[in-house]
C-alpha cells in the first residue's frame, strides 16, 4: 500500500526532494508526516485529506457544507467531546443503521476506537470519512467544545458556590473549575486566558487569533478561592493580593497526551479587584523547526548543508515575544558544543 507522501508526489503536490526532507524532519522531531507537510512545508490541507482518503480507502466530506443539528450536538456528553478531541474526529450524522464521523488523521487506532465507541454508545455501525484538519477542529470548536466545556464549567461553579455556602475549609470544586477553564482554552487554541475580578463579578476572556473575546462571568464570591488556586500552582504567594506577582506551571489537559506551559501574571486593580492573565504555550501545536519557516525545498537543503559545517555562527534575533528563544536549529541529537546559546540583553 502506498503511503501518504508517495500519493502526494503522484498528485504533483510535492516532489521527491521535499518528501525526503519531510520524512527526515518527521523522524527527528517525532511528529507525523502529515503534520510536517502541513505545518512545515505548507502543503494544502485539502490535498493531504484527498491523499489520506486514497491511502485508507475512505470518502471525503466537506464539513463546511454539513449542517450540525442541535439535537445531534446535545446528544453528546463532555466526556464524549473529550474523546473526539483526542481522536481528531467529529460526528456529523446519525442514521438508523450507522453513525458518520469525519476524521482529520486516519489510522488503525482511530478506526478501532471509533468503532468501539459507536457500537457501545449507539449499537450501530461506523461510517468513517476524511476531512481537512482545520474543518474538523472548526466543527469541534463551533458546535461541541462550547457545549461540552460550558456545561462542565457551570457545574463546577455551582459546586464551588455550594462549598462556600457551607463555609467548608477546602473547596474541592475550584481545582476542577480551573482545570476545565484551562482545558477549554487549550482546545479553543487560545493564547491567553484572562480572569478579571472586581466588586461585582469575575469576567472570563480568551485571546483567540489575536482578539480578546468575552466568554462568561462568575459570581465574585468564589474569586478568592480561584485566585489562591492559580497562585499556588504558579509558585506565588496565595495570600498576597496587593502586589504584582509572576509565576508559571505546567498543565496536562484532557487525555494527558501533551504538556502545556502556562505563564501567569497577577495584578491588583482598583476597588480591591485583581486581574490574572495566563499565557498558554502549547508547543505540540507549533512547529519551531526549519521547514516551518517557509523555505523552498532547494533553499532548505542548502541550509542543512551549511549546518553540517564544523564551525560558524548563526544569529537568531528578535524582540520579546517573537519566540527567538525557541530555536528552529536546535537538534537534541547534536553534540553539546553545537547547541544554540541564548544571550539576553
N, C-alpha and C positions, 0 to 999 in steps of 0.2 A: 504494500500500500504506500502511495506517495505521501510525503509529508507536506505540511503547510507551506514551507519555504519553496519546495520544488514546484508546487502548483502555482505559487505567486510568480515564479520565474517563467513558467509556461504561459501565464497570463500576460507577461510582459510588464508586470508592475515593478519588479526589481530585477537586477541582473545577478549573475553568479558571484561576482566580487562582493556585492552588497550582502548577499546571503551568507557568504563565508565570514564576513565581518560580524554580521548579526549573530551567527552561531557562536563565534568566539566570545562576543560580548555577553550573550546569554549564559554561557558556561562560567564566565569569570565573575559575574555578579549574582548568579543563582536565580535568574528571572526566566520566564518563559520566552520562547522565540517570538510569540505574538506581541508580548509587552515591549520587547526590544524594538521590533519593527515599527510599532505604532508610536511609542514614546521617543525612541532614539532616532529612527530613520524617517519618521513622519509618513509612513505608508498609510493610505486612506483606510479608515475602519471598514468602509463598505467592501473594499477589496479583500480585506482579511476575513470578513464574515462570509463572503462568497467562497473563498478558498476553504474555510473551515467547513462549510456546508458540503463541499465536494469531498473533503477528507473523510467526514463522518457520515456521508450519505443522508443528510438531513435537508429539510426545506428552509428557505429564507423567509423571514417575516419582517415587514416594515412596521415597527411598533408605533411610529408617528401617525399611522393610519388606523390604529386599533382604538376602539372606544372601551375604556375600562368602566364597567358599570359600578354603581355604588354598592349594590348587593354583593358583587364579586369581591370588592376591596374589603368590605366589612366582614366577610366570612372568614378572614384570616386573623389569627392572634399575633401579638407582638413576638411570641416565640417562633411562629411560622415565618414572620418577616425577617427575623434574625437568620434563619436557615436560608432564606432566599438571598440575603446579602452575602452570606458565606459562600454559597454556590455560584453567585453571579447569575441568577436566573429569576425570571418573573412570570407568574401565571397570568394568562390573558383571556382564557375562555374555559368554561366548564360545561361539558355537554353530557348527554345521557350516559355515554359509554366511556368517555375519556376526559382528561384534563390537559390542556395545551400550555406548555411552558416554552418561553424563549430564553436561551442561554447565550451569554457572551463568549464563554470559553468552554468548549466541549471537551469531554474526556470520559474515560470509563467510570471514574469516581463520581463525576457529576451525574451521569446517566443512572448509575446504580442507586445513588442516594435519592434522586428524584423519583425513580420508580418505586422504591421502598416507601417513600413519604406519601406518594399518591395512592398506593394500594392501602396503606394503613389509614390514611386520613379520609379518603373518598371511596375506597373499594372499587377503583376504576383503573383504566389503562393510561399510560403516559404517552402523549404525543409531543416529541421534542423538536423545537425549531431553533434556528440560529438567527441572531440579531446583532447589529453593531453594539459594542460595549457602551457607548455613550447613550444609545437608546434604552438599553436595559437599565442603566444607572438613573437615567431621567425618569423612567416609568416607576422605578422603586421610590425615588425621591418624591415625585409628584403625587403618587397615589397610595403608597404603602408606608413610607417612613413616618410621615406626619401622623397618620392614624395609629400606627403601632407604638411609636415613642410617646405621642401625646397622651394616649390612654395610660401608659405606664407612669409617666411623669405626674399626671393628675392624681393617680392612685397614691404615689409616694408623698405628694404634697398633702393629701388628705390624712394619710397615716402620720406624717410629721406633725400636723396640727393637732391630731388626737393625742400624741405623746405630750405635746405642750400643755394641753388641757389637763392632762393627768399629772402635770408637774414632775414627769419622770426625770431621773438623773441622767439617763442616757437616751438619746433619740435615735433609735436604730434605723429609722426610715431615711434620715438625712444622707448617710453614705450611699444608700441605694439611689436616692434622688440625684446626687452628684454624679454617680456612675451613669445614670440614664441621660443626664444633660450632656456629659462628655461624649457618650456613645452616639447620641443624636448629632452632635456637632461633627464628629469624625465622619459618619456616614453621609452627612449633608455636604461634605467637602468644605467645611468652614475652616478658615484660618485663625479666627479669633472668636472667643466666647466672652461676652460682656455680661456682668451682673451688676446692676446699679441700684443701690438701696437708698431710699430717703425716708421721711417720716410717714409716708403713705403706703408705699408698696416696694416690691423688688421687681425691677424690669429686666427682662432677659432679651439679649440681642445676639445675633450671629453675623459675622462678616463672611459673606459668600461671594466669590467672584469680585472681590474688592468693594462690595457695597454692604453697609451696615443695615441689617433687617431686624425689625422688631418681631419677636416671636410670641412672647406671653408675659404675664405678670404673676407674682406670688404674693400672698399676704406677708407683710413685713414682720409679723410675729416670729417667723422661723428664720429670719435673716441671721441673728447671732449664731445659730447652730450651723448654718451653711457657711458663713464666714470662717468660723473656727475650724470646720472640717477641711476647707480648702487650704487654710494656712497650716494646719497640722500636716497635711500631705506634702506641702511645699517646703517644709522645714522653717516656717516662720513662727513668730510668737502668736499663738491663737488668741491671747487676751489683749493684744495691742491693736486698738482701732483708731489711734490718734497719730500714728507715724506712718510714713510711706515704707512699704516692705516689698522685697522681691524674693522669689524663690522658684523652684522647679520640681517636677516629679515625673515619673514615667507611668503611663496609663496603658492598660491592656484591654481594649474594647472587645465587645461581642464574644466571639468564639476563641479569642486569645491567640490568633494566628499572626498578630503583629504587635509591635510596641510603638506607642506614640509618646513623643516628648512634649511636655507641657511646661511653658514658662509663664510664671504668674507674677502680676503686679497688683498690690493692694494700696489704694489711695483714699485717704479720708476726704470727704466732701462737706459742703455747707450743711447746716441743720443736723449735725451729728450723723450724716449719711456716710456711705462708703461705696467705692467703685472697685470691683475686682475684674481684671482682664486676664484671660488665659489664652496665650498664643499657642496654637496647636501645630506641631510639626509631625506630619505623618509621612515619614521618609519612604514607606512602602509604595506611596502613590507618586513619588517624584524620582525621576532619574537624573542623577548628577554626573553620569558618565559621559565620555566624549561623544558618542553618537547622538546624544540628546541636544547637542549644541548646534545641530543643523548643517554639519559638513556634507559636501558631496562625497561620494564613495572614494573617488581618486584622492581628494584632499585629506580625507580621514586616514587613508592608507599611508599617505606621506607623513602625517603627524605621528602615526605609530612608528614609522621608520626613524623619525627624529628621536623618539623616546627610547629607542634601542641603543642610542649612542652612549658611550661610557661616562661622559661628563657634559655639563652645561647647566643652564639656569633658565627656568620658565617662571615668569611672574604672573600670578592670578590676583588681580586687584579689584576693588570696588568699594562703594560706600556701605555703611551699616545697613543690613537688611538685604543685601544683594547676593547672599549665600556664598560670599567669597571664601568662607572657611570650609565649605563643602566642596573639596577639590575634585573635579572630574578626572584628574590624572592619578588619583590615589589607587594603588593596586596592593591589596593586602598580601599578595604573594611575593612582592618585590623586596629586595634587601632593604634593611632599615636605613642605610645611607641614602637611598634614592627616594625615600618617602618625603612628602611635602612638609615644609616648615611654615608655621604661622607667625607673622610679625604684626603686633598691634601697635598703633600709633595714636 
